[in-house]
């Protein structure tokens, strides 16, 4: 039996062990502290890390882990030796909470979604107020899970870290199971339900601003109001009384109750018993109430910077050379992409392998992994350019930014910009996959409103015909072979997420492949220059959005062919829209 399996076997035998119980509660008194030389003092303290130090000692591999009762010290120990990863490994120590300092366990199995662990000083529902050794099933991308310390086992380490492929001492496996996992039934290890996060910065902001400003900050996932409400709920649970302030407003009554929590529960007196809540105090309140985790976060949601979905999408569909030519500044494409990269680093615990501010293959791969493993998106929803839902979730989970659809002012290559929309620069057109809902009739009706024309049966009948001929109803159609499939001077190829149609009749999912800029695209096969010139105010700059593509086509046929606002002469003026005549380009 190798060192890895020996260590897991020793911890496996302790599953079911319980600490002491006195005066109606568990008391942190256990057998591990007295058995580890140098850690005798840790008796009656939180003992999750002490349990690990004991197990490494019992397995005869004491030198492969630090002898400490501190999780944060153990994290630092592994990092200082270059043995820390953000991917699981068999026999790895897995750390939880801010900087990995709140809790620890040992990995005996992992798959694409979960890490299976043996943990001391926890309990059946996962509370930090633990009472024994339990099996746990932890979501790999839960924000509470920080990372992994990799002991240098003599037989090597089996890991899911792609960065350690083919490196001495490591074997890469996307999923892996220890031989000692036999008998550790998954039914005993229920998945942990992730607790929400409270930002110390947002609580500090609320505690130092008047009621009127607190209320303006608003509600919604991840906002100041939500964080304050969680703190108020925790105070009520721990102190047995609710503050008299309005819910989600941190004023005098909430401050007074928090100070009572400091003195009565934490023993903080004098200067330490007053003032705005501190990170450690909030973490302790969250731990005792079992209602939230604590992160440093950023400024309150009301003060967070904005990220433009359109700018991020633009960057994800254009080359690094074009991205570099964009102007800088706080509202620039590069600034928005940098915030997205920071958010990915914070949530995914790893860095995008692209130049800061450029959305290229490394950022794209990490964003796809975020959607797949954190948001549990699948299929086409888990790949391609960022969407509003996933980008908003990233901003909220990272606590770094808010998201809006349009460019803040100008946008890439800006002159007029997209805030007012209408005609745009062709280089502002984006090429991300459309995954939304709706029927063709609904899209035509919405497009008519956007294009400023009268919704009518003439438009519906005509576009039904043209759509069938142009794209067979596929909003993501991209013609890779006709005379338009070229890149004119002054433009570059673009990263495309549509369905590429070949002259052989085959269709290929592009998934970010480079295509000629001028390819005909979308449900009615516009080229980007026409789409940009006839772009309808208020619609997407994504050429694969069917409403935006149809609206641009409506404005185009009105301008070029003199089609009336109600579309009554559409079939007569434009043969491609006439079901009684053969197809003809328009």
Order of alpha helices (4+ residues) and beta strands (2+ residues): alpha-beta-beta-alpha-alpha-alpha-beta-beta-beta-beta-beta-beta-beta-beta-beta-beta-alpha-alpha-alpha-alpha-alpha-beta-beta-alpha-alpha-alpha-alpha-alpha-beta-alpha-alpha-beta-beta-beta-beta-beta-alpha-alpha-alpha
